[in-house]
């Protein structure tokens, strides 16, 4: 009997899962496994938790949802905490698995783990997080355009987005010692308090992802107004809010893309429906930028290799992170992030620009703060957007935001600033000290 490990990574779903389909075709039984990488529970060079409580809670909810869906199809999920390059071979030995099937990642640390695993087990990797299989692009990866518009025009013209793969009807597994799902407190984290001001109660897992997809498209028809509302700041439906589920793969980007196309066919196609696909292409582009440039996306001078002299003022950074700079628009956005783990796209651009261009602080420290707090942290998108803001990424221009002008344009009535800065609320610096 041929048996293999299906190693779940940032692909916590059963629908549109290429590695799962390949494993089921090639093997009699599979052992679904997830390794909670202990490195991501540690603190980084700046002293921040690499995975903060919001994202970790969302991840644990997603794993519970995945295990439940596996059980519905006759499967289960082995869960371990440690280093994947050690734990996966141990699981393989325990269950007599001869290979590993997994989704491919594109950034430095994840690729190092893949290389380590390849030394001890056959590792079969599949593209699961992109719209387009990289081999179908109309250029080699080393010829990826350095400007988004050139990339977009080529892929829109020459490449079609494949349809998502169906969910299997049965997943044959041996008897498994699944391992208990850890808790936040068991991992040394405080449970994050809920905040009534949050734009949405984000709940992890594919079930919640599809509920959100249905609600945003088919129930509320918010998609039809996306281009007009996408720069909003308050409420659930000014934007899709799909990003947390996309980040850990509870839903695939191809599934969302084709659902939008179905909406266009059945309801309407307008600038808004196109614009959501346009934003999915930005996400796609940053994946490929990470593939092309490797570790350079983490360098001080970014992929442009600019000579930089970033300052390091812990006091200024603390004011920025705690929402106490004195710039009310920046502060409101930073407090939303601190208290909920989420921030609008408009807010992210403004606070990043402020840290880099007004405070002159190292953009990588800001990116690390986002990595720790954001529910929807994605390596390529986070570092790609921060490089963009710092003028060292995929844009030849320095984009300096006038936050006062931005506030007047996008929060002209002051509702957003009042929501986060006025009235009763937790003190952000005390919150930082006691919680994070």
Secondary structure, 3 states (H helix, E strand, C coil): CCEEEEEECCCCCCCCCHHHHHHHHHCCEEEEEEEEEHHHHCECCCCCECCCHHHHHHHHHHHHHHHHHHHHCCCCCEEEEECHHHHHHHHHHHCCCCEEEEECCCCHHHHHHHHHHHCCCEEEEECCCCCCCHHHCCCCHHHCCCCHHHHHHHHHHHCCCCCCCCCCCCCCCCCCCCCCCCCCHHHCCCCCCCCCCCCCCCCCCHHHHHHHHHHHHHHCCHHHHHHHHCCCCCCCCCCCCCHHHHHCCCCCHHHHHHHHHHHHHHCCCCHHHHHHHHHHHHHHHHHHHHHHHHHHHHCCCHHHCCCCCCECCHHHHHHHHCCCCCCHHHHHHHHHHHHHCCCCHHHHHHHHHHHHHHCCECHHHHHHHHHHHCCCCCHHHHHHHHHHHHCCCCCCCCCCCCHHHHHHHHCCCCHHHHHHHCCCCCCHHHHHHHHC
